[in-house]
Amino acid sequence: MRPVFSREQRRPVCTHFGTRVEIHAPALDLHQGFDIAITDIARYTHLSATDIRNLGSELDAIRSDIEESRGAADATYIRRTILFQRTLDVAARLLIAGTRSKAGWALGTAALGFAKSVENMEIGHNVSHGQWDWMNDPEIHSSTWEWDMVAVSAQWKSSHNYRHHVFSNVLGEDDDLGFGVMRVTPDQPWSRKHLLQPLQNLFLALTFEWGIALHDVDLAKSNPGRGRELKSLMRKIRRQGFKDYVLWPVLSLKRWRRTLGANAVANLLRNLWAYVVIFCGHFPDGTQKFTPDVLQSETRAEWYLRQMLGAANFKAGRFLGFASGNLCYQIEHHLFPDLPSNRLAEIADRVRPLCAKYGLPYNTESLVHQYGSTLGIIHKLAFPDGFFGKDADVAAIRPRRRRQQRVTRRRSALRAA
């Protein structure tokens, strides 16, 4: 899913389950100085309105190139990925049920956990974004794919594809920002309940699929579809629980305990891995959080800019990229959420020079670094502002001094060029 913009009013419009949802805002006067109402975003005012339009045009060109070049190789990739995942799933279950050794059980369980991760991240997540809808394959389509976890795909598409991807990192609008329970920027008021944040973070990591499932349901009393959503979720939970904790153990006959334990551990491994990958996408140091004012008069090019400033990548080779669902390219995924995941590495090779050209940060570090940064922010923000000193507000909308210095150096380089 991607927002498109009305040329007349230049308002973001999101195609959501076949319905065009418009974000109402007054038209932008592009002759004004660039100000998208983000606190302390002034360090990016070296970009003129023309610069921003040009940046948007260059990103549009990247999108067009990828869309026009999609073809048989991409279709083969996703079909082979699905075949690999299903083969690995069956092989892992056979090994778990048939082995007599602890090493065999551990290997089978790890393989099953990896198969579940691939299904959820490289297949389910990306198919649900509509990345493969252009193939017109009724099985590999965002309207039909139901992933192998307790969350309901249709509900996830509403909360994630729309709320998160359209309003990325906007406080009070993006429900994925701290998942509604954690403080992820000092600009959110601190309260005593946040002292439990480190424990909440650990609990969320262990039960991540359940957190996603509940997060996707709008429990507000004003939601007329609340009852229907809860019933749909309960049906999915029963079906998923029966498959993992009844059907497969029963099929294992006398070894049902081994299978039951393996399924539980595999789900836990998948939860932990998905949590690490996803939390490294928007919470590391350097990712920007925005006030709701950013949505006023936001053009397509400014939407692109917000995605670039609010996301973070981590460095990965082919295997780690595949294992992460190619979410190691979170910046590129947020720029083009409906383009095939196997093309994100190619897109990154074009986005990185654009960031350098326009003096913008390209936030990428090792996975260990990004996750360590995320943990540090989550734990520091569990305490009141200033508890660890002035430099503790690493996730604030306002920048830290050393990041300001890096931007100043980039501006000087641009002027010299």
ABEGO torsion letter per residue (X at the ends): XBBBBBAAAGBBBBBBGGBBBBBBBBBBBAABBBBAGBBGAAAAAABBAAAAAAAAAAAAAAAAAAAAABBAAAAAAAAAAAAAAAAAAAAAAAAAAABABAAAAAAAAAAAAAAAAAAAAAAAAAAAAGAAAAAGBAABBAAABBBBBABBAAAAAAAAAAAAAAABGBBGABAABGGGABBABAABBBBAAAAAAAAAAAAAAAAAAAAAAAAABBABAABAAAAAAAAAAAAAAAAAAAAAAAAAAAAAEAAAAAAAAAAAAAAAAAAAAAAAAAAAAAABBGBBBBBAAAABGBBAAAAAAAAAAABBBBBBBAAAAAAAGGAABAAAAAABAABBAAAAAAAAAAAAAAAAAAGBBBBBBBAAAAAAAAAAAAAAAABBBGAAEAAABAABABBBAAAAAAAAAAAAAAAAX
